[in-house]
Amino acid sequence: MIDKISVNQELITQQIEDLRNHILNLAISGKLVAQEPSDEPAIELLKRINPMFSPTHNRHYENKPFLIPDSWLWVMGKDLFLPMKNCKPSGDYFKYIDIDSIDNQDCVIKCPKVLPVTAAPSRATRYTQVGDILFSMVRPYLKNIAIVTEGNCIASTGFYVCSPNEALFSKYCYYLMISPYVINGLTQFMKGDNSPSINNAHISEWLYPLPPLNEQKRIVQKIDEIFNYLDSIVAEL
């Protein structure tokens, strides 16, 4: 009986994980919430931020991965993420986010390491700020991805720091980066035997589906609602 219960729990857990991925796929393809005609189209928002922006600048723009609503736009990462910054630890101690600081089951930062500056690893140079999304470039399929929720942290160069610009709502960016479309798409570029990895260009030149900003917020609200419900089911198993 215990074995049967265990098998059923594993089955339910896997079904819930599959459902989460399905919800994310619906969300980033414009099928989770309704489109509002009053929302400013994504193209108009991007042009306000950067008058020189043109979707034709996007490499492979004509090879669109899947259909999205008319008010959405396929955009390369370099047009959505601010340029990454480097910084060096200062003072006596600093907070360091390494790959193993990420809980890849819940995609959260467990706790930044507090290290003396004199013992700072050479990889501790990625500047971060609250709202950034850290995306591990080592084995991206492991989903070592999380939103930065604490200031004054320095991350490892093993991360790509996705700092959303004004066109991108931080929590939508997070859900986008943990979606099967992004994870599976970037995983195909891995190279190396010991620690297969992707590079910065794979992320900055990948195409991402961008909804109007207000719709991004509605999407996040709906995903949070569904995921909270699924979490309550898991907690009762």
Disulfide bonds with the S-S distance in Angstrom:
none
